[in-house]
Amino acid sequence: MQQRPPLARRLAIGLLWPATAAALVLVFAALAVGVALAGFAVAGIELGEVQRTLWIALLEAIGATALAPLGAWTVGAWWIAAAVRPALDARWRSLVPGVAGLAFLGFPPVGAWCFSAWHARDVADYAGTWLLVAGGVAAALLLARRLVPALAPGALGNPPISG
């Protein structure tokens, strides 16, 4: 039986994961804004300095009041779940639904307490935003775990279980 990684390594990995994921979220958000601006350009809509400033402010507001708090909640909750039950972190089969599930569970309180830049108009608006924000956070965290070898399954707890 293999031993758990030393505490210092687990803490370093725990800090690397959200930092990597935050960078990914920012890159994807900037890409989305770029695609939207390109769409305006293709449609013949010229954006002035004020419009560009508003797009950047919107991106910053979404990042600061929704993506960052939900990402922190998800990483913290997963850190606790992996400490209590290390097998959850040992396989992609449990890692993917676990991280996504925690992101989706975290959106209602984060949306209510932190996401002040947005207010749902109806149930469809809330559900769509929930799917986009929680799905984006889960995707960024899981992509970070997939792309960085030090974050592979088992990095936060026990080594991967084969089979």
N, C-alpha and C positions, 0 to 999 in steps of 0.2 A: 504494500500500500504506500502510495506517495504522500509526502507531507505537504501541508499547506505552505504557500510562499510566505516568507518573512513579512512581518507587519509593515516594515518600511517599503517593501516592494508593492504590497497591496495598496498602501496609501498613495504611492507614486502612480500606480495604475489608476486608482480611483480619481486622482486629480487629472491625469492625462485624458481619461475618457471624456469628462465634460468639456475640457478645453478643446479637444479635437472635435467633438460634436458641435460645440458652439461655433467653431470656425466653419464647419460644414453648413450649419444653418445660415450663417451670414453669407457664405458663398452662394447657396441656393436662393436665398432671398434677393441678393444682388442680381443674380441671373434672372429671377422672375421679374424684377423691376426693369432690367435691361430688355427682356422680351416684350414687356408691356410698352416700354418707350419705343422699341422698334416697331411694334404694331401700330402705334400712333403715327410714326413716321411713314409707314407703308400706306396707312389710310389717308395721308396728306394732312394730318393734324400737326401743326407746329407748336411745340411746347416752348414757352418762354422760361426765363429764370425763375419766376414765381412758381410755375407749375413743377419744374424740376425740384425746387426747394421743398414743395409740398410732398412730392413723391418720396424724397429722402426722409422728411420728417415722419411720414407714415410708416416707412420701413423701420426707422428707429423706434417709433412708438410700439409697433408690433413686436419687435425684438425685445425691447426693455420691459414691456408690460405683459407679454404672453409667452413668447418662446423661451426667454431666459428663466423666468420663474418656473415654468412647466418643466423645462430641462433639468433644473436644479431639484425640483420635487421628484422627478422620475429617477434621477441618478441616486438621490438620497434614499428613496424608498427601495430601489433595487439593491443598494448597498446593504440595507438592513435585511431584506429578503434573502440575499446571498449569504449573509452572516448566519442567519437563523437556519436556513436550509441550503447549504452549499450545492446540492445536486441541481437546484434550479439554474445555476450559472454554469453548469458543467456541459450542457448540450445545447446546440442550436434549437433543438426540438422544444425545449422549455424556455430558452432565452428569448426567442422571438415573441411568442405570445405573452410571456411575462413582462417584458419591457413595454410592449405595445399596450398591454392591459393596464399597467401602472400609469402610462401616459394618458390613456383615456379616462381612468379613474381620477387622475389629478386635474383634469381640465375644469370640471365644475367649480371646485373651490378657487383655483387660480383665476378662472374667468370671472368669478364673482368678486374676488378681493383685489386682484392685481390688474386685470385687463380693462383699465378705465378708458382706453381710447376707443372702445367698441361697446355697443349695446345692441342686443338682438332685437329685431323687429318682430319676429315670429319664430315658431318652432323650427321651420326649415332653415332659417338664417342661423339659429343657434346650432342645429345639427351640422350644417355645412361648415361653420367655423370650427366646431368641435372636431370634425373629421380632418380639416386642413391643419389645424394647429397641433392636435395630438398626433395625428399621422405624420406630420412633418418632424416633430420632435422624436418620435419613435424611430422613424426612418433614419434621421441623422445619427442618433445614438447607435442604432444597429449597424449602420454603414461604417461608423467609426470603429466599432468592434470587429467588423469584417475586414477593413482595410489595414488596420494596425495590428501586426502579429502579436504584440505584447498584450493586446486586449482580447485575444481569442477566448472561446469558451473555457471556463475554469480559471481565468485570470484573477477574479475577485474572490475565489474560494478554492475549491479543489481542482486538480487538473482534469482535463476532459475525460469523460467516460466513453470508451469505444463501444460500438455496437448498437 
